[in-house]
Amino acid sequence: MRIGIDASALVREAAGIGQWILQVIRNMMEIDHENQYYLFTYDEIRLPFPLEDNWQIVSYGGKKNRQINFLITLPGILRKYRIQLFLGTRHYLPPFNRKITYVAVVHDLIPLYMPELFTKEHKQRFRFFTNLCRRQADAVIAVSNATKKDVLRYMKFPEDKVTVIYEGANPKFNAERDPAGIERTMKKYHVEGPYILCLSTVEPRKNMLRTIQAYEQCVKEEQIPYKLLIVGGSGWKNGAVYDYVREHDLTDQVIFTGYVSDEEVKYIYSNATLFIYVSLCEGFGIPVVEAMQSGVPVITSNVSSMPEAAGDACALVDPYQTEEIKEAMLRILSSRELQEEMRQKGLRQAAKFSWKKCAGQVWEYMLSCCKEP
C-alpha cells in the first residue's frame, strides 16, 4: 500500500501536532517495513531520526501560497505517487480524489465552540478546512472521548466512523534526575530555588492570566518560596498576561523562558515541585501526562479531555475559579506526604499512555479503513 501523511506541521518547532507526527512516524517505522510511506510538506522539515527505506519526503510547494498549493497542487502529486490512503494529521485534507481513503486526525475543534480565543484569520482557515474534512473524510481518529463528542456534535460524523486513539508522552520525560543537566538548565534560564512549572504556549486558551493570579495570591497570603516558571512560546492575544506581570511587580517571580528544547524540558520537569496546567479546553493534554511521567504532582482542569488524561492522579479544578486554583496549589505545596502520593499515582496513570501504543493503533486503524483497489 502507498500511504501519504501530512507532515507540514513539522516545518515549525514540533509542538502539539508536530509531536504527534514525530512520535507516530518514529514508532510506525518499527512496525511496518513493507508499505510505502510519503511525508508531504510545503517546505523543508528536519527529523530527529533517519527514515527507513520505505519512507520518503515529498514537497508540494514552498511557503508562499502554501494553503493554495495544499488544495490545488497536492491532489495532483497524490495521483502521481499513486497514494491509496492519506492521513490528515491536523484534519486538513486535500480535495478532488475519491479513489483515495482519507483518514483525518482531529486533535480538537476548539475554534468552533470557543472562537473568542482565536484570531480572525485562524478561525476562517479552521472553518474552511473543517468543512472540507466533513465532506472528504472516510474515517476520523479523535485523540480523546471529549474530542470524539465534539466531532459528533460539530462535524456530524456517524459514530461508527470515529475512533478514539489516545496520545502519549515522550519517553524522554521520566522521573530520573540528572543533577548536572538540571544545574546547567537552571543556570541558563536564571532559575534559582524551587518552582511551580507551567508548560504552555502563552495564549488565551491556556488560561495563563488566572494561573498567574492564583500564584500571586499564594505569594501574598502565604509567602510561598516558589517561583512560577512558564515554559513555552508566545502565541496570540497575550498582551494582558505580560502587562499583568509587569504592572503587579511579578517580573522577579514569574519567569518566561520562551521555547525550550525537549532535552532541557526534561530537566525542567524533573526539577519542578508542582506542575499546573489549567487550560480552558484541550483535545487531550499531553503536558499533563508528561508531568505525571516525570514524577511531578499535577493540577489540571476538570473540563474537556483533561480528566481523561488525569484519571485519579491529579488535582482537578474549575479553570475559571482563581480561588479554587490557589487553594489546590497551597494544599499540595504544604504537604510533602500529599506530593509523594500524587507522584506515585501520577506514574501509574501515565503508564497507561504511550506513543508506541498510539502508533500501533493508528496503523491498524488506517489499514482497516483502506478502500478496496
PLY file of the C-alpha trace (Angstrom):
ply
format ascii 1.0
element vertex 373
property float x
property float y
property float z
element edge 372
property int vertex1
property int vertex2
end_header
0.00 0.00 0.00
1.11 3.58 -0.70
0.31 5.84 2.24
0.58 9.64 2.31
0.94 11.60 5.56
0.59 15.36 6.03
3.89 16.29 7.71
3.64 20.06 7.17
3.25 20.77 10.89
6.92 19.81 11.24
8.08 22.87 9.29
7.97 24.81 12.56
9.04 23.73 16.03
7.46 20.37 16.74
4.93 21.26 19.43
1.46 19.76 19.72
0.52 18.27 16.36
4.17 18.20 15.34
5.00 15.99 18.31
2.13 13.67 17.38
3.53 13.32 13.85
7.10 12.73 15.01
6.20 10.12 17.58
3.78 8.27 15.30
6.34 8.19 12.47
9.12 7.04 14.79
7.07 4.19 16.21
5.30 3.25 12.97
8.67 2.71 11.28
9.32 -0.08 13.78
6.01 -1.73 12.91
5.83 -1.62 9.12
8.72 -2.31 6.71
6.57 -3.24 3.71
4.10 -0.46 2.87
5.42 2.71 1.23
5.07 5.98 3.15
5.29 9.53 1.79
5.58 12.56 4.06
4.07 15.57 2.27
5.23 19.05 3.23
5.35 22.54 1.70
8.84 23.28 3.00
11.93 21.64 4.46
11.46 19.52 7.56
14.19 18.16 9.77
13.53 14.90 11.52
15.49 13.97 14.66
15.90 10.44 13.32
16.67 8.83 9.92
13.85 7.49 7.77
13.66 3.82 6.85
13.94 2.85 3.16
10.17 2.62 2.73
9.71 6.25 3.82
10.40 9.45 1.87
9.67 13.18 1.99
7.81 14.87 -0.87
7.37 18.64 -1.32
4.15 20.11 -2.74
5.40 23.73 -2.92
7.09 26.46 -0.91
5.94 28.68 1.94
4.34 31.17 -0.43
0.74 30.20 -1.19
1.08 27.03 0.87
-2.67 26.78 1.51
-3.43 27.10 -2.20
-0.74 24.53 -3.03
-2.29 22.16 -0.49
-5.66 22.48 -2.19
-4.60 22.69 -5.85
-1.12 21.19 -6.26
-1.12 18.38 -3.69
-4.04 16.41 -5.22
-2.08 16.04 -8.47
1.01 14.93 -6.58
-1.03 12.32 -4.72
-2.14 10.94 -8.09
1.46 10.99 -9.37
2.62 8.92 -6.40
-0.44 6.66 -6.63
-1.36 7.28 -3.00
-4.05 4.91 -1.76
-4.56 6.31 1.73
-3.92 9.83 3.05
-3.58 10.55 6.78
-4.57 14.14 7.55
-2.61 14.68 10.77
-4.35 18.01 11.51
-7.67 17.01 9.85
-6.85 19.15 6.82
-7.49 17.06 3.70
-6.73 17.78 0.03
-9.83 17.61 -2.20
-10.82 16.03 -5.51
-9.70 12.38 -5.35
-12.36 9.96 -4.18
-10.19 6.92 -5.03
-8.06 7.73 -2.00
-9.09 6.71 1.50
-8.95 9.82 3.68
-8.36 9.35 7.42
-8.44 12.57 9.44
-6.88 13.06 12.87
-8.88 15.55 14.91
-6.88 16.95 17.81
-9.57 19.43 18.80
-12.36 21.59 17.38
-11.96 24.41 19.90
-12.10 27.28 17.35
-15.66 26.20 16.53
-17.04 26.49 20.07
-14.66 28.99 21.69
-14.00 31.36 18.77
-13.18 34.27 21.05
-9.84 32.65 21.87
-8.52 32.79 18.30
-7.59 35.29 15.62
-10.00 36.03 12.76
-7.62 34.51 10.21
-7.19 31.32 12.22
-10.96 30.89 12.64
-11.66 31.37 8.94
-8.99 28.89 7.89
-10.08 26.37 10.52
-13.77 26.52 9.50
-12.90 26.11 5.82
-10.73 23.02 6.33
-13.11 21.51 8.88
-15.97 21.78 6.38
-13.76 20.22 3.72
-12.86 17.41 6.11
-16.54 16.78 6.82
-17.09 16.13 3.10
-13.84 14.29 2.35
-13.00 12.08 5.33
-13.82 8.38 5.23
-12.83 7.90 8.86
-11.77 10.04 11.81
-9.31 9.49 14.66
-10.14 11.56 17.75
-7.45 11.93 20.42
-9.88 11.67 23.34
-13.51 10.88 24.10
-14.09 14.58 24.68
-12.83 15.32 21.18
-14.95 12.49 19.77
-18.05 14.11 21.28
-17.10 17.37 19.59
-16.61 15.59 16.25
-20.05 14.02 16.51
-21.64 17.31 17.50
-19.92 19.80 15.20
-18.92 17.67 12.21
-21.96 15.36 12.23
-19.91 12.24 11.55
-21.51 8.81 12.02
-20.28 7.44 15.32
-19.06 4.20 13.76
-16.67 6.25 11.58
-14.94 7.85 14.57
-12.46 6.03 16.80
-10.57 7.27 19.87
-6.81 6.78 19.99
-5.10 8.41 22.95
-1.83 10.25 22.58
1.26 9.51 24.63
4.21 11.25 26.24
7.78 11.35 25.07
9.63 8.55 26.95
12.49 11.01 27.34
10.47 12.60 30.12
10.79 10.42 33.19
11.33 10.57 36.95
15.09 10.10 36.77
17.05 13.17 37.93
20.28 14.30 36.31
21.82 16.83 38.74
24.36 18.12 36.21
21.72 18.60 33.50
19.35 20.27 35.95
22.03 22.65 37.21
23.07 23.57 33.67
19.47 24.26 32.58
18.57 26.25 35.69
21.64 28.43 35.19
20.79 29.02 31.53
17.30 30.28 32.35
18.32 32.10 35.54
16.11 29.99 37.80
17.11 29.90 41.45
15.33 27.88 44.12
12.16 25.75 43.89
9.47 26.49 41.34
5.97 25.71 40.14
6.00 24.78 36.47
3.54 25.67 33.73
4.45 24.37 30.27
2.29 26.01 27.65
2.10 28.45 24.77
1.13 31.87 26.12
-2.31 32.38 24.58
-5.86 32.84 25.92
-6.91 29.19 25.77
-4.14 28.19 28.16
-5.65 30.37 30.92
-2.30 31.85 31.86
-3.69 35.01 33.44
-5.73 33.10 36.05
-2.76 30.84 36.70
-0.60 33.87 37.45
-3.30 35.50 39.58
-3.71 32.32 41.65
0.06 32.17 42.10
0.15 35.83 43.12
-2.45 35.18 45.83
-0.35 32.29 47.14
2.65 34.61 47.38
0.71 37.38 49.12
-1.24 35.20 51.54
1.30 32.52 52.40
4.58 33.99 51.14
5.43 30.73 49.36
9.12 30.47 48.38
8.38 29.21 44.88
8.88 30.94 41.53
6.39 30.37 38.71
8.23 29.10 35.64
6.29 29.42 32.36
7.88 27.38 29.57
6.64 27.77 26.01
6.44 30.06 23.02
4.41 33.24 22.74
1.10 32.72 20.94
-1.52 35.40 20.31
-3.74 37.75 22.33
-1.33 37.53 25.26
-0.54 41.20 25.93
-2.68 41.19 29.09
-0.56 38.37 30.56
2.75 40.18 30.16
1.19 43.50 31.23
-0.19 41.93 34.41
3.19 40.52 35.42
4.87 43.87 34.86
2.17 46.02 36.49
1.97 43.78 39.57
5.73 43.70 40.14
5.99 39.98 39.48
8.85 40.06 36.98
11.29 38.56 39.51
8.90 35.77 40.45
7.22 34.84 37.16
9.82 33.64 34.65
9.04 33.26 30.95
11.61 31.05 29.20
10.16 31.01 25.68
10.52 27.87 23.57
12.78 25.25 25.18
14.25 22.09 23.63
12.96 18.66 24.72
16.29 17.91 26.35
16.03 20.98 28.55
12.32 20.41 29.22
13.25 17.00 30.65
15.41 18.69 33.28
12.82 21.39 33.93
10.09 18.78 34.52
12.19 16.61 36.80
13.20 19.54 38.99
9.69 21.01 39.44
7.85 20.82 42.77
4.41 21.17 41.17
3.01 21.29 37.64
-0.04 23.39 36.83
-1.99 23.17 33.59
-5.43 24.71 33.95
-6.26 25.20 30.29
-9.81 26.17 29.36
-10.05 23.29 26.90
-7.80 20.67 25.33
-8.06 17.93 22.76
-6.07 15.63 25.04
-3.50 17.40 27.23
-0.09 15.84 26.57
1.74 18.02 29.15
-0.41 16.51 31.91
0.86 13.03 31.02
4.43 14.28 30.55
4.44 15.82 34.02
3.00 12.71 35.68
5.52 10.57 33.82
8.25 12.87 35.19
7.09 12.24 38.75
5.62 15.71 39.33
2.32 16.36 41.17
-0.21 17.93 38.77
-3.07 20.42 39.00
-5.23 20.47 35.89
-8.72 21.44 34.75
-11.90 19.49 35.33
-13.20 20.25 31.81
-12.97 18.79 28.28
-10.38 16.00 27.91
-8.14 16.69 30.88
-9.93 14.40 33.36
-9.33 11.55 30.87
-5.59 12.17 30.94
-5.51 12.83 34.69
-7.53 9.89 35.99
-7.49 9.97 39.80
-3.85 11.08 39.97
-4.21 14.86 39.64
-5.95 17.68 41.48
-8.84 18.75 39.25
-10.06 22.35 39.48
-12.51 24.67 37.76
-10.22 26.66 35.43
-12.46 29.73 35.73
-12.16 29.88 39.53
-8.91 31.53 40.58
-9.63 30.87 44.25
-10.01 27.15 43.57
-6.71 27.06 41.67
-4.98 28.90 44.52
-6.35 26.55 47.17
-5.18 23.48 45.24
-1.69 24.96 44.91
-1.44 25.72 48.63
-2.85 22.33 49.65
-0.25 20.43 47.63
2.70 22.69 48.39
2.03 22.45 52.13
2.11 18.63 52.29
5.13 16.51 51.37
3.00 13.44 52.04
0.38 14.54 49.52
3.08 15.36 46.96
4.53 11.86 47.25
1.09 10.26 47.00
0.36 12.26 43.84
3.74 11.35 42.34
3.09 7.64 42.74
-0.45 7.87 41.39
0.79 10.01 38.51
3.44 7.48 37.49
0.82 4.72 37.41
-1.63 6.84 35.43
0.98 7.99 32.90
1.96 4.37 32.23
-1.46 3.87 30.60
-0.44 6.09 27.68
2.40 5.59 25.21
3.31 6.69 21.70
4.15 3.10 20.78
0.60 2.07 21.65
-0.79 5.12 19.84
1.19 4.45 16.65
0.20 0.78 16.61
-3.47 1.66 16.91
-3.22 4.35 14.20
-1.51 1.90 11.85
-4.08 -0.84 12.42
-6.98 1.60 12.02
-5.60 3.04 8.77
-5.23 -0.38 7.20
-8.72 -1.39 8.30
-10.20 1.70 6.64
-8.50 1.43 3.25
-10.84 1.08 0.28
-10.55 -1.92 -1.99
-8.38 -1.12 -5.07
0 1
1 2
2 3
3 4
4 5
5 6
6 7
7 8
8 9
9 10
10 11
11 12
12 13
13 14
14 15
15 16
16 17
17 18
18 19
19 20
20 21
21 22
22 23
23 24
24 25
25 26
26 27
27 28
28 29
29 30
30 31
31 32
32 33
33 34
34 35
35 36
36 37
37 38
38 39
39 40
40 41
41 42
42 43
43 44
44 45
45 46
46 47
47 48
48 49
49 50
50 51
51 52
52 53
53 54
54 55
55 56
56 57
57 58
58 59
59 60
60 61
61 62
62 63
63 64
64 65
65 66
66 67
67 68
68 69
69 70
70 71
71 72
72 73
73 74
74 75
75 76
76 77
77 78
78 79
79 80
80 81
81 82
82 83
83 84
84 85
85 86
86 87
87 88
88 89
89 90
90 91
91 92
92 93
93 94
94 95
95 96
96 97
97 98
98 99
99 100
100 101
101 102
102 103
103 104
104 105
105 106
106 107
107 108
108 109
109 110
110 111
111 112
112 113
113 114
114 115
115 116
116 117
117 118
118 119
119 120
120 121
121 122
122 123
123 124
124 125
125 126
126 127
127 128
128 129
129 130
130 131
131 132
132 133
133 134
134 135
135 136
136 137
137 138
138 139
139 140
140 141
141 142
142 143
143 144
144 145
145 146
146 147
147 148
148 149
149 150
150 151
151 152
152 153
153 154
154 155
155 156
156 157
157 158
158 159
159 160
160 161
161 162
162 163
163 164
164 165
165 166
166 167
167 168
168 169
169 170
170 171
171 172
172 173
173 174
174 175
175 176
176 177
177 178
178 179
179 180
180 181
181 182
182 183
183 184
184 185
185 186
186 187
187 188
188 189
189 190
190 191
191 192
192 193
193 194
194 195
195 196
196 197
197 198
198 199
199 200
200 201
201 202
202 203
203 204
204 205
205 206
206 207
207 208
208 209
209 210
210 211
211 212
212 213
213 214
214 215
215 216
216 217
217 218
218 219
219 220
220 221
221 222
222 223
223 224
224 225
225 226
226 227
227 228
228 229
229 230
230 231
231 232
232 233
233 234
234 235
235 236
236 237
237 238
238 239
239 240
240 241
241 242
242 243
243 244
244 245
245 246
246 247
247 248
248 249
249 250
250 251
251 252
252 253
253 254
254 255
255 256
256 257
257 258
258 259
259 260
260 261
261 262
262 263
263 264
264 265
265 266
266 267
267 268
268 269
269 270
270 271
271 272
272 273
273 274
274 275
275 276
276 277
277 278
278 279
279 280
280 281
281 282
282 283
283 284
284 285
285 286
286 287
287 288
288 289
289 290
290 291
291 292
292 293
293 294
294 295
295 296
296 297
297 298
298 299
299 300
300 301
301 302
302 303
303 304
304 305
305 306
306 307
307 308
308 309
309 310
310 311
311 312
312 313
313 314
314 315
315 316
316 317
317 318
318 319
319 320
320 321
321 322
322 323
323 324
324 325
325 326
326 327
327 328
328 329
329 330
330 331
331 332
332 333
333 334
334 335
335 336
336 337
337 338
338 339
339 340
340 341
341 342
342 343
343 344
344 345
345 346
346 347
347 348
348 349
349 350
350 351
351 352
352 353
353 354
354 355
355 356
356 357
357 358
358 359
359 360
360 361
361 362
362 363
363 364
364 365
365 366
366 367
367 368
368 369
369 370
370 371
371 372
